[in-house]
């Protein structure tokens, strides 16, 4: 007799289970497990779900059958029945970026602490791939889809994010935007930002307080949300000190070392006068440092330099880099925490802005 009072089925299914043990057919099914254990399919299901009392002897037989048949639980089916907690998916443009790896670390740490699987997906800047990944995570019943990275917040972007938010919400999931602008009110999404504008204000103010007035600003790409916010912070600081904004000192470009190097080299070749550089990322600052050294200029004796991010190598440069610390790991942890708190009926904020911090090291001194 089985756990529910019915006789276990013999014959073809039992023979099939024996063949499975020998590895002669495809993936095992729950029926194979039931036949090998001598119990009903319902008993196997209850044993694996752990939501129904079964005897120790029956549980042992089922688990022995599962192991011998190498049976893999259908996670999708369990998700549909509410039997498994959904994973947390992180969607980024490029997983090799130093700041994004720290966001990913924060997501993984918090997800693990809360007993969730975390998945990392890369779009390589392809919106069609992003669409496919969001749809896949929706089908997999992910608890959250966390999208990270700067964007141009135009109408097309807002329409796409609104579609993501509604589609994920309909599947019981949640869209979380990290380091991206807020969406219009009423959309089911969570936003976790950091204070780009305030950080840029701190960086520029530090240079101004040291006596610099001609500050070369190596901004990000024109139109990108993070770049525009940092530009506003740069301008705010100039305005606060009644220092005129000089457009020729505001040079946009990519957030890369190569771009920082080329922009500083071109500025020097053009005879542009400046006593300090504010680089919009630490990677850009490294390129700027290389170009200055190549031109025979010393940092900070001849030109002061400030970065933005405080990635690990910033403290190991010579001189060590004064920069703006962004709490990247905390961004990832906060994104996961807000979503999972919502699942547990804890009413979280839907929009959180984390602060940035000026880290003073050795790359700034008063102009000569």
C-alpha positions in Angstrom: 0.0 0.0 0.0 1.1 3.6 -0.6 1.0 6.6 1.7 -2.4 7.6 0.4 -3.9 4.1 0.6 -3.6 3.1 -3.1 -1.4 0.3 -4.5 1.7 1.4 -6.3 1.4 0.7 -10.1 3.6 -2.0 -11.4 4.3 -3.2 -15.0 5.4 -0.8 -17.7 6.2 2.2 -15.5 8.2 0.1 -13.1 10.1 -1.5 -16.0 10.7 2.0 -17.4 12.1 3.2 -14.0 14.5 0.2 -14.0 15.7 1.2 -17.5 16.2 4.8 -16.4 18.5 3.6 -13.7 20.7 2.1 -16.4 20.6 5.4 -18.3 19.1 4.0 -21.5 16.4 6.6 -22.0 15.9 10.4 -21.6 15.3 12.6 -18.5 13.4 10.9 -15.7 9.9 12.0 -14.8 8.0 12.2 -11.6 6.1 9.0 -12.7 9.5 7.2 -12.9 10.3 8.2 -9.4 6.9 7.1 -8.1 7.3 3.7 -9.8 10.8 3.1 -8.5 9.8 4.1 -5.0 6.6 2.1 -5.0 4.4 5.1 -4.2 1.9 7.3 -6.0 2.8 10.4 -8.1 1.0 12.5 -5.5 3.1 11.2 -2.7 6.3 12.0 -4.6 5.0 15.5 -5.3 4.2 16.0 -1.6 7.5 14.6 -0.4 9.5 16.9 -2.7 7.4 20.0 -1.9 7.6 19.3 1.8 4.1 20.7 2.3 2.4 17.5 3.4 3.3 15.0 6.1 4.7 11.6 4.9 6.4 8.9 7.0 10.2 8.9 7.3 10.3 5.5 5.6 8.4 6.8 2.6 10.5 10.0 2.4 13.6 7.8 2.4 12.3 5.6 -0.5 11.3 8.6 -2.6 14.7 10.4 -2.1 16.6 7.2 -2.9 14.6 6.9 -6.1 15.2 10.6 -6.9 19.0 10.1 -6.5 19.3 6.9 -8.4 17.2 8.3 -11.4 19.0 11.7 -11.3 15.5 13.3 -11.3 15.5 17.1 -11.6 12.5 19.0 -10.3 10.6 21.1 -12.8 11.4 24.5 -11.3 9.0 26.3 -13.7 6.1 24.1 -12.6 7.0 24.6 -9.0 7.1 28.4 -9.6 3.6 28.3 -11.1 2.3 26.5 -8.1 4.1 28.8 -5.7 6.4 26.0 -4.5 9.7 27.8 -5.1 10.9 31.3 -4.5 11.6 33.2 -7.6 15.2 34.3 -8.5 16.5 37.8 -8.7 17.8 38.7 -12.2 20.3 41.5 -12.8 20.4 42.9 -16.3 23.4 45.0 -17.2 25.0 46.3 -20.4 28.5 45.0 -19.7 29.5 42.8 -16.8 33.2 43.8 -17.1 32.7 47.3 -15.9 34.2 47.8 -12.4 31.2 49.7 -11.0 28.7 47.2 -12.4 30.6 44.2 -10.9 30.1 45.8 -7.5 26.4 46.3 -8.0 26.2 42.6 -9.1 28.1 41.6 -5.9 25.6 43.5 -3.8 22.7 41.8 -5.6 24.2 38.4 -5.1 25.0 39.0 -1.4 21.5 40.1 -0.5 19.8 37.5 -2.6 21.9 34.8 -1.0 21.2 36.1 2.5 17.5 35.9 1.7 17.7 32.4 0.3 17.3 33.4 -3.4 19.2 32.5 -6.5 20.7 35.4 -8.4 21.2 35.5 -12.2 23.4 38.0 -14.1 22.5 38.8 -17.8 24.4 41.1 -20.2 22.7 43.0 -23.0 25.8 44.5 -24.7 23.7 47.6 -25.3 21.2 45.7 -27.5 17.6 46.7 -26.6 16.2 43.7 -28.5 18.3 41.4 -26.3 17.1 43.4 -23.2 13.5 42.8 -24.3 14.2 39.1 -24.7 15.9 38.8 -21.3 13.0 40.6 -19.5 10.5 38.3 -21.2 12.5 35.2 -20.2 12.7 36.4 -16.6 9.0 37.0 -16.6 8.4 33.5 -17.8 10.7 32.1 -15.1 8.7 34.0 -12.5 11.7 36.0 -11.3 11.0 37.9 -8.1 12.7 41.0 -9.6 14.4 42.1 -12.7 17.0 44.7 -11.7 18.2 46.8 -14.7 21.4 48.8 -14.2 23.3 51.4 -16.2 23.1 54.9 -17.6 20.6 55.7 -20.4 19.3 58.4 -22.6 15.9 58.9 -20.9 13.9 59.7 -24.1 10.3 58.9 -25.0 11.3 55.5 -26.4 13.1 54.5 -23.3 10.2 55.5 -21.0 7.7 53.6 -23.2 9.9 50.5 -23.0 10.4 50.7 -19.2 6.6 51.2 -18.8 6.0 48.1 -20.8 8.5 46.1 -18.7 7.0 47.4 -15.5 3.4 46.4 -16.4 4.4 43.0 -17.9 6.5 42.0 -14.9 3.8 43.2 -12.4 1.2 41.1 -14.2 3.5 38.0 -13.7 4.0 38.8 -10.0 7.5 40.2 -10.6 8.9 43.6 -10.1 11.0 46.0 -12.2 13.8 47.7 -10.4 15.9 50.4 -12.0 19.3 51.1 -10.5 21.2 54.3 -11.3 18.4 55.3 -13.7 15.8 58.1 -13.7 12.4 57.6 -12.1 9.4 56.6 -14.2 6.1 58.4 -14.3 4.0 58.0 -11.2 1.6 55.1 -11.0 3.9 52.5 -12.7 4.7 49.4 -10.7 8.5 49.9 -10.5 11.1 50.5 -7.9 14.0 53.0 -8.4 17.3 53.0 -6.5 19.5 55.9 -7.4 22.6 57.6 -6.1 23.3 61.3 -5.8 25.1 62.0 -9.1 24.5 65.7 -9.0 25.5 66.1 -5.4 28.7 64.1 -5.9 29.7 66.2 -8.8 29.0 69.3 -6.8 31.3 68.0 -4.0 34.1 67.1 -6.4 34.0 70.5 -8.2 33.7 72.4 -4.9 36.8 70.6 -3.5 38.8 71.9 -6.5 37.4 75.4 -6.2 38.2 75.5 -2.5 41.8 74.6 -3.3 41.9 77.7 -5.5 41.3 76.3 -9.0 39.2 78.3 -11.4 39.9 76.7 -14.8 38.6 73.1 -14.2 38.5 70.8 -17.2 35.4 68.7 -17.0 35.6 65.3 -18.7 31.9 64.5 -18.8 30.1 61.4 -20.1 28.1 61.2 -23.3 25.7 64.0 -24.0 22.1 63.1 -23.1 23.0 60.2 -20.8 21.2 60.6 -17.4 24.3 60.2 -15.2 26.4 62.5 -17.4 23.8 65.2 -17.4 23.3 65.0 -13.7 27.1 65.3 -13.1 27.3 68.2 -15.4 24.5 70.0 -13.4 26.5 69.3 -10.2 29.6 70.8 -11.9 27.7 73.9 -12.9 26.1 74.2 -9.5 29.5 74.4 -7.8 30.8 76.9 -10.2 27.7 79.1 -9.7 28.0 78.8 -5.9 31.5 80.2 -6.1 30.5 82.8 -8.8 32.9 81.2 -11.2 31.7 81.6 -14.9 30.8 78.4 -16.7 33.2 78.0 -19.7 31.8 75.7 -22.4 35.2 74.9 -23.9 36.2 73.3 -20.6 33.2 70.9 -20.7 34.2 68.1 -23.0 31.8 65.1 -23.3 32.9 61.6 -24.2 32.8 57.9 -23.2 33.4 56.7 -19.7 36.6 54.9 -20.7 40.3 55.3 -20.0 41.0 55.7 -23.7 38.5 58.5 -24.0 40.0 60.3 -21.0 43.5 60.1 -22.4 42.4 61.4 -25.8 40.4 64.3 -24.5 43.2 65.6 -22.3 45.8 65.1 -25.0 43.6 67.0 -27.5 43.0 69.8 -24.9 46.7 70.2 -24.4 47.4 70.1 -28.1 44.8 72.8 -28.6 46.5 75.0 -26.0 43.5 74.9 -23.7 44.4 76.4 -20.3 43.3 74.5 -17.1 44.8 73.8 -13.7 42.6 70.9 -12.7 40.6 68.1 -14.2 37.4 66.6 -12.9 36.9 63.2 -14.6 33.4 61.9 -14.6 34.7 58.3 -13.8 37.8 56.9 -12.3 38.5 55.1 -15.6 38.5 58.5 -17.4 40.8 59.9 -14.6 43.3 57.1 -15.3 43.4 58.1 -19.0 43.7 61.8 -18.1 46.6 61.0 -15.7 48.4 59.1 -18.5 48.0 62.0 -20.9 49.2 64.6 -18.4 52.3 62.5 -17.6 53.0 62.0 -21.3 53.0 65.8 -21.7 55.5 66.2 -18.8 52.9 67.5 -16.3 52.8 66.2 -12.7 49.8 65.5 -10.7 49.1 67.3 -8.4 52.0 69.7 -8.6 51.1 71.0 -12.1 47.5 69.8 -12.5 45.1 68.5 -9.9 42.8 65.6 -10.7 39.5 64.3 -9.2 37.6 61.2 -10.3 34.2 59.7 -9.7 33.3 56.2 -8.5 36.1 55.2 -6.0 36.7 51.8 -7.7 39.4 49.7 -5.8 42.4 50.8 -7.9 41.8 54.5 -7.2 43.6 54.3 -3.9 46.6 52.5 -5.5 47.3 55.1 -8.2 50.4 57.4 -7.9 49.3 59.8 -6.6 46.3 58.2 -4.9 43.1 59.6 -6.5 40.8 62.0 -4.8 37.3 60.9 -6.0 33.6 60.5 -5.2 32.6 57.2 -3.6 29.5 55.7 -5.0 27.9 52.9 -2.8 27.7 50.4 -5.6 27.3 47.3 -3.5 24.7 49.0 -1.4 22.8 49.9 -4.5 22.6 46.2 -5.4 21.6 45.1 -1.8 19.0 47.8 -1.6 17.4 46.8 -4.9 16.9 43.3 -3.7 15.9 44.2 -0.2 13.1 46.5 -1.3 11.6 43.9 -3.6 11.8 41.0 -1.1 10.5 43.2 1.7 7.5 43.9 -0.6 6.9 40.2 -1.0 6.9 39.9 2.8 4.2 42.6 3.1 6.7 45.1 4.5 5.8 48.4 2.9 9.1 49.7 1.4 9.9 52.9 -0.5 9.6 52.7 -4.2 12.2 55.4 -4.8 15.5 55.5 -2.8 18.4 57.9 -3.4 21.7 56.9 -1.8 24.3 59.5 -0.9 27.8 59.8 -2.4 30.9 60.8 -0.5 34.1 62.8 -1.3 37.2 60.8 -0.6 40.2 63.1 -0.2 43.6 61.5 -1.1 46.7 63.0 -2.8 45.8 64.2 -6.3 44.7 67.8 -5.4 46.7 70.8 -4.3 46.4 74.6 -4.8 47.4 75.8 -8.3 51.0 77.0 -8.7 
